[in-house]
Amino acid sequence: MSLAQHFTLTQFLIEERRRHPDATGDFNSLILNIAVACKRISRTVACGALGDMHGSAGGALNVQGEQQQNLDVLSNDVFLQVNEWGGNLAGMASEELEEPYQIPEVYPRGRYLLTFDPLDGSSNIDVNVSVGSIFSILRAPEGTDVVCEEDFLQPGTSQVAAGYAIYGPSTMLVLTIGEGVHGFTLDPMLGEFVLTHPDLRVPEETREFAINASNSRFWEVPVKRYVDECLAGAAGPRGKDFNMRWIASMVAEAHRILMRGGVFMYPRDTKDPGKPGRLRLLYEANPIAFIIEQAGGRASTGRQALLSVEPTGLHQRIGVVFGSKQEVERIERYHTEPFAGELENPLFNERGLFRLPA
């Protein structure tokens, strides 16, 4: 598809439907409703402090035990209100809601399920750093009338579509329907998402990695080994210098990696042994993993492919590694192979304070 065509999202979806004559049109309608929700959120985010929406939501905590921002609540309401009436959904699940959201009885029910993080990276709102929305579409089990948690517990391989909107210098919607990844930029004059980045691919090689280094004391040995090798630069085993990034907004991290390569790590660690990871599987990790893998990258827990994980809970947390394929595969290999340098720490080396006995 040529950039010169500049298809709108609507035109793009019509073309895709023509390639699948058995399609009913419900799927296209759902994607367009999600796009409307993202436009509304984009407009509110763009107002900044002028919209009087900055700050916490009266001290309220979400189901994750995290401080809710006013824009978290507003964005969640927008997603629910825009998508509940269309007749495409059997139910929804959100980061901000403890239980699945039932479609009101006044609206028809459809055959899809929608999971979403309405405003990823909301802790960055007050400092004007890019934030975003993440979504995943699944098929509802046959005969579903009232949805329950188990209906959403499907592995990432079952996703029909996934995407995110990033609210930055420009607003972009990045979408996969299982046949590659495409980026659409919001044209504020038209009020339409326009195809500007067709067939996005994650570069296989990179010199960038993203991780929260303040957690280094809690990392498992494979992660520490990988980061130490990157930090050693051209003089180390990798033979090249790396840059380290950390934005604290997964949408922004994923978007950078999609555009120019890199690897993102929010791995399992020992900081809180009761939590097997920080990111939520169903509406953060799985949709981003689907996008990254459709763009030729790889997504993993470090021990297995992310998309193969069988969910056990609506708000299940998990360790996440994604990005350029060669780097993620290296990290996976470090999780499975023995490492002779496991105890190679400055405190334990030949001149260290706590040299181990021979």
BELPE-V240928 format. One record per residue. N is the residue number from 0. RES is the residue in one letter. SS is DSSP state (A for helix, B for strand, O for the rest). BURIAL is b if it has 16 or more other ideal C-beta (glycine too) atoms within 10 Angstrom, else e. D_LAST is the distance of its C-alpha to the last C-alpha in whole Angstrom. Layout:
# BELPE-V240928
N_RES_SS_BURIAL_D_LAST / N_RES_SS_BURIAL_D_LAST
This chain:
# BELPE-V240928
0_M_O_e_64 / 1_S_O_e_65 / 2_L_A_e_64 / 3_A_A_e_68 / 4_Q_A_e_69 / 5_H_O_e_68 / 6_F_O_b_68 / 7_T_B_b_68 / 8_L_A_b_66 / 9_T_A_e_69 / 10_Q_A_e_70 / 11_F_A_b_67 / 12_L_A_b_67 / 13_I_A_e_70 / 14_E_A_e_69 / 15_E_A_b_66 / 16_R_A_e_69 / 17_R_A_e_71 / 18_R_O_e_68 / 19_H_O_e_68 / 20_P_O_e_71 / 21_D_O_e_71 / 22_A_O_e_69 / 23_T_O_e_71 / 24_G_O_e_70 / 25_D_A_e_69 / 26_F_A_b_65 / 27_N_A_b_67 / 28_S_A_e_68 / 29_L_A_b_65 / 30_I_A_b_63 / 31_L_A_b_66 / 32_N_A_b_66 / 33_I_A_b_62 / 34_A_A_b_63 / 35_V_A_e_66 / 36_A_A_b_64 / 37_C_A_b_61 / 38_K_A_b_64 / 39_R_A_b_65 / 40_I_A_b_62 / 41_S_A_b_61 / 42_R_A_e_65 / 43_T_A_b_64 / 44_V_A_b_60 / 45_A_A_e_62 / 46_C_O_e_64 / 47_G_A_e_61 / 48_A_A_e_62 / 49_L_A_e_66 / 50_G_A_e_66 / 51_D_O_e_65 / 52_M_O_b_62 / 53_H_O_e_59 / 54_G_O_e_57 / 55_S_B_e_56 / 56_A_B_b_58 / 57_G_B_e_59 / 58_G_B_e_56 / 59_A_B_e_56 / 60_L_B_e_52 / 61_N_O_b_52 / 62_V_O_e_51 / 63_Q_O_e_47 / 64_G_O_e_48 / 65_E_O_e_48 / 66_Q_B_e_50 / 67_Q_B_b_53 / 68_Q_B_b_55 / 69_N_A_b_59 / 70_L_A_b_58 / 71_D_A_b_56 / 72_V_A_b_59 / 73_L_A_b_62 / 74_S_A_b_60 / 75_N_A_b_59 / 76_D_A_e_63 / 77_V_A_b_64 / 78_F_A_b_62 / 79_L_A_b_63 / 80_Q_A_e_67 / 81_V_A_b_67 / 82_N_A_b_66 / 83_E_O_b_67 / 84_W_O_e_71 / 85_G_O_b_70 / 86_G_O_e_70 / 87_N_O_b_67 / 88_L_B_b_65 / 89_A_B_b_64 / 90_G_B_b_62 / 91_M_B_b_59 / 92_A_B_b_56 / 93_S_B_b_55 / 94_E_O_b_52 / 95_E_O_b_54 / 96_L_O_b_56 / 97_E_O_e_54 / 98_E_O_e_56 / 99_P_O_b_58 / 100_Y_B_b_61 / 101_Q_B_e_64 / 102_I_O_b_67 / 103_P_O_e_70 / 104_E_O_e_73 / 105_V_O_e_75 / 106_Y_O_e_73 / 107_P_O_e_73 / 108_R_O_b_69 / 109_G_O_b_68 / 110_R_O_b_65 / 111_Y_B_b_62 / 112_L_B_b_59 / 113_L_B_b_58 / 114_T_B_b_55 / 115_F_B_b_54 / 116_D_B_b_52 / 117_P_B_b_55 / 118_L_B_b_54 / 119_D_B_b_50 / 120_G_O_b_49 / 121_S_A_b_51 / 122_S_A_e_49 / 123_N_A_b_50 / 124_I_A_b_54 / 125_D_A_e_54 / 126_V_A_e_52 / 127_N_O_e_54 / 128_V_O_e_51 / 129_S_O_b_52 / 130_V_B_b_52 / 131_G_B_b_53 / 132_S_B_b_54 / 133_I_B_b_52 / 134_F_B_b_54 / 135_S_B_b_54 / 136_I_B_b_57 / 137_L_B_b_57 / 138_R_B_e_59 / 139_A_O_b_60 / 140_P_O_e_61 / 141_E_O_e_64 / 142_G_O_e_67 / 143_T_O_b_65 / 144_D_O_e_67 / 145_V_O_e_65 / 146_V_O_b_61 / 147_C_O_e_58 / 148_E_A_e_55 / 149_E_A_e_54 / 150_D_A_b_56 / 151_F_A_b_54 / 152_L_O_b_51 / 153_Q_O_b_51 / 154_P_O_b_48 / 155_G_A_b_48 / 156_T_A_e_49 / 157_S_A_e_52 / 158_Q_O_b_53 / 159_V_O_b_57 / 160_A_B_b_56 / 161_A_B_b_54 / 162_G_B_b_54 / 163_Y_B_b_54 / 164_A_B_b_56 / 165_I_B_b_54 / 166_Y_B_b_56 / 167_G_O_b_56 / 168_P_O_e_58 / 169_S_O_e_60 / 170_T_B_b_59 / 171_M_B_b_58 / 172_L_B_b_58 / 173_V_B_b_55 / 174_L_B_b_56 / 175_T_B_b_55 / 176_I_O_b_57 / 177_G_O_e_55 / 178_E_O_e_57 / 179_G_O_e_55 / 180_V_B_b_54 / 181_H_B_b_57 / 182_G_B_b_57 / 183_F_B_b_61 / 184_T_B_b_62 / 185_L_B_b_64 / 186_D_B_e_67 / 187_P_O_e_68 / 188_M_O_e_72 / 189_L_O_e_72 / 190_G_O_e_70 / 191_E_B_b_68 / 192_F_B_b_65 / 193_V_B_b_65 / 194_L_B_b_63 / 195_T_B_b_61 / 196_H_B_e_58 / 197_P_O_b_59 / 198_D_O_e_56 / 199_L_O_b_53 / 200_R_O_e_50 / 201_V_O_b_46 / 202_P_O_b_45 / 203_E_O_e_42 / 204_E_O_e_40 / 205_T_O_b_39 / 206_R_O_b_38 / 207_E_B_b_38 / 208_F_B_b_36 / 209_A_B_b_37 / 210_I_O_b_35 / 211_N_O_e_35 / 212_A_A_e_32 / 213_S_A_e_33 / 214_N_A_e_31 / 215_S_A_e_28 / 216_R_A_e_26 / 217_F_A_b_27 / 218_W_B_b_26 / 219_E_O_e_25 / 220_V_A_e_22 / 221_P_A_b_24 / 222_V_A_b_27 / 223_K_A_b_24 / 224_R_A_b_23 / 225_Y_A_b_27 / 226_V_A_b_28 / 227_D_A_b_25 / 228_E_A_b_26 / 229_C_A_b_29 / 230_L_A_e_29 / 231_A_O_e_27 / 232_G_A_e_31 / 233_A_A_e_32 / 234_A_A_e_29 / 235_G_O_e_26 / 236_P_O_e_26 / 237_R_O_b_29 / 238_G_O_e_31 / 239_K_O_e_34 / 240_D_O_e_34 / 241_F_O_b_35 / 242_N_B_e_37 / 243_M_B_e_36 / 244_R_B_b_39 / 245_W_O_e_40 / 246_I_O_b_43 / 247_A_O_e_43 / 248_S_O_b_46 / 249_M_A_b_45 / 250_V_A_b_48 / 251_A_A_b_48 / 252_E_A_b_44 / 253_A_A_b_46 / 254_H_A_b_49 / 255_R_A_b_47 / 256_I_A_b_44 / 257_L_A_b_47 / 258_M_A_e_49 / 259_R_A_e_47 / 260_G_O_b_43 / 261_G_O_b_40 / 262_V_B_b_38 / 263_F_B_b_38 / 264_M_B_b_35 / 265_Y_B_b_36 / 266_P_O_b_33 / 267_R_O_b_32 / 268_D_B_b_30 / 269_T_O_e_29 / 270_K_O_e_31 / 271_D_O_e_34 / 272_P_O_e_32 / 273_G_O_e_36 / 274_K_O_e_37 / 275_P_O_e_35 / 276_G_O_b_36 / 277_R_O_b_39 / 278_L_B_b_42 / 279_R_B_b_44 / 280_L_A_b_44 / 281_L_A_b_48 / 282_Y_A_b_50 / 283_E_A_b_47 / 284_A_A_b_44 / 285_N_A_b_46 / 286_P_A_b_49 / 287_I_A_b_47 / 288_A_A_b_45 / 289_F_A_b_48 / 290_I_A_b_49 / 291_I_A_b_46 / 292_E_A_b_46 / 293_Q_A_b_50 / 294_A_O_b_49 / 295_G_O_b_47 / 296_G_O_b_43 / 297_R_B_b_41 / 298_A_B_b_40 / 299_S_B_b_37 / 300_T_O_b_35 / 301_G_O_b_32 / 302_R_O_e_32 / 303_Q_O_e_36 / 304_A_B_b_39 / 305_L_A_b_41 / 306_L_A_b_44 / 307_S_A_e_43 / 308_V_O_b_42 / 309_E_O_e_44 / 310_P_O_b_46 / 311_T_O_e_46 / 312_G_O_e_47 / 313_L_O_b_50 / 314_H_O_b_47 / 315_Q_O_b_44 / 316_R_B_b_41 / 317_I_B_b_39 / 318_G_O_b_36 / 319_V_B_b_37 / 320_V_B_b_36 / 321_F_B_b_39 / 322_G_B_b_40 / 323_S_O_b_40 / 324_K_A_b_39 / 325_Q_A_e_37 / 326_E_A_b_35 / 327_V_A_b_35 / 328_E_A_e_34 / 329_R_A_b_31 / 330_I_A_b_30 / 331_E_A_b_31 / 332_R_A_e_29 / 333_Y_A_b_26 / 334_H_A_b_26 / 335_T_A_e_26 / 336_E_O_e_24 / 337_P_O_e_20 / 338_F_O_e_18 / 339_A_O_e_15 / 340_G_O_e_15 / 341_E_O_e_16 / 342_L_O_e_13 / 343_E_O_e_14 / 344_N_O_e_16 / 345_P_O_e_17 / 346_L_O_e_15 / 347_F_O_e_12 / 348_N_O_e_12 / 349_E_O_e_11 / 350_R_O_e_14 / 351_G_O_e_14 / 352_L_O_e_15 / 353_F_O_e_12 / 354_R_O_e_9 / 355_L_O_e_6 / 356_P_O_e_4 / 357_A_O_e_0
